[in-house]
Amino acid sequence: MYQYDKYDQAMVDARVEEFRDQAKRRLEGKLTEDQFKPLRLQNGLYLQLHAYMLRVAVPYGTLNSMQMHALADIADKYDRGYGHFTTRQNIQYNWIKLEDAADILADLAKVEMHAIQTSGNCIRNISSDQYAGAAADEVVDPRPYAELLRQWSSFHPEFAALPRKFKICVIASEKDRAAMRLHDIGINIVKNDEGALGAAFYVGGGMGRTPMIAPLIREFVPLDQMVTYSEACLRVYNRHGRRDNKYKARIKILVHELGAEEYKRQVEEEFAHLLEQGVEPPAAELERICGFFQPPEFAEGLAEKADRSDPDFALWIDRNCSPHKASGYVSAAISLKPVGGIPGDATAEQMHLMAEMAKQYSFDECRVTHAQNIILPHVEIGRLYELWQKLDEAGLGTANLDQVGDIIACPGLDYCSLANARSIPVSQKISERFAQNGKGELLGELKLKISGCINACGHHHAGHIGILGVDKKGTENYQLLLGGSEAEDVSLAKITGPGFNEAGIVDAVETVADLYLEKRQDGERFLDTYRRLGMEPFKEALYG
């Protein structure tokens, strides 16, 4: 993984001291909240319902054990003993005191971490495939290119005050495990017919109030021009994006209103201009970055099958382990979704354990996923059982990846000042319901996502089953959506009809699941059955 050089460290250290002074002036009353707000947001500090929330960047989701230990220590020292892993592959702390914020940033800087550009109208944390560098189907490890984009976008003066926040994702496989086309810019590294690597650019995706799937803007950009093409995409957006209406300020609205072809024409014009100016990053810098992402020294001659005599362990292998490019290894998912748990939350003790597991079993590396779980990317098959036993003992061995209990959920009205409804209790009740009735074991792949407001931090538009919390005359109400997907078969879910109260939405999810179990054919996923049948049978079952 990438390691700071002296310039990286100096930049982060300087930012910590700058913020320390800003926070001190706010505490002394020398800055008003309106004056302080843009300063704290630039450092990932939000003011939520009950306290400050700090969002820490985890670039493309990659952590080492030292960093995970540090995150655990912060949870213990400054929060209430836990942290919340998010759909942006970051971590959030929900109970931060302003007087502690600069000390937290200083502690992060000691382990090459920060909270810069995790908020504000700038380019946010660059996300990627959680299996990058390990996946058997990738054409190249996409993380060096994500890191190059991170360095280019950090403190970029031209893009420090965009019309709205901006999110970029980089993957390198046909299978999309990172919701690439639901980003402002989605980049898929591909090979052309001549075997050369390049980037396919999808621009104008996003969720929120107006969900859109990003159209393909260019099929192939040579990799040494990827950053320049990204700059061209952002320049056109920065030039024309709405600043008079935050609900119409995202690039997805611009691409939609201009039309993909006209947007592409302007980007190509800007791209040609930039190439004439010779602004491409030097090849030596990419080569330097790539040097930090060399694959580990994988052992040879390892066992390729595990002893599956323990049925609970066998189920965990089937659900939580993914193929690896190296023989004798898999990538193992640590579920942060135990039955009745809060999706994405991990205690300090659990984070310490995950750090040790990464060090002992996965070449000192772990990943945060956009589905709010943790991946150990390089685990020997022969050591899986002892790993699973340790995880299971700590409540981290749940075998539910991509199952109905593997729920994505935002913090909702329990924490967020923007939310209209609670997400956490609904997710807990659904996971408990399907664990108790045994139907969870029958459903197979079924991705359920819950948002507490239209901002869609829980990705409800992309759920096979999505739930959106709304305010209905002062009462929490939940809309049910069906048919979404964040994967390569990307689609946006549609609302079934009138919403439900908290108890009713849990019943509604079970009703939908029951109809699927009755109607599925030939091992279809829920999403396949829904697409074959359409919405009407589900509406009939729900509303009569």
Secondary structure, DSSP 8 states (H G I E B T S, - for coil): -----HHHHHHHHHHHHHHHHHHHHHHTTSS-HHHHHHHHHTTTEEE-SSSEEEEE--GGGEE-HHHHHHHHHHHHHHSSSEEEE-TTS-EEEEEE-HHHHHHHHHHHHTTT---TTSSSSSB---EE-TTTTTBTT-SS-SHHHHHHHHHHHTT-GGGSS-SS-B-EEEE-SSS-SS-GGGSSEEEEEEE-TTS-EEEEEEES-B-TTS-B---EEEEEEEGGGHHHHHHHHHHHHHHHS-SS-GGG-SHHHHHHHH-HHHHHHHHHHHHHHHHHHT----HHHHHHHHGGG------SS--SS----SHHHHHHHHHHEEEBSSTTEEEEEE-S--TT--TTEEEHHHHHHHHHHHHHHSTT-EEE-TTS-EEEEEEEGGGHHHHHHHHHHTT-----TTSTTS-EE--GGGT-TT-SS-SHHHHHHHHHHHHHHSTHHHH-S--EEEESSTT-TT-GGGSSEEEEEEEETTEEEEEEEE--B-STT-B--EE-SS-B-HHHHHHHHHHHHHHHHHH--TT--HHHHHHHH-SHHHHHHHH-
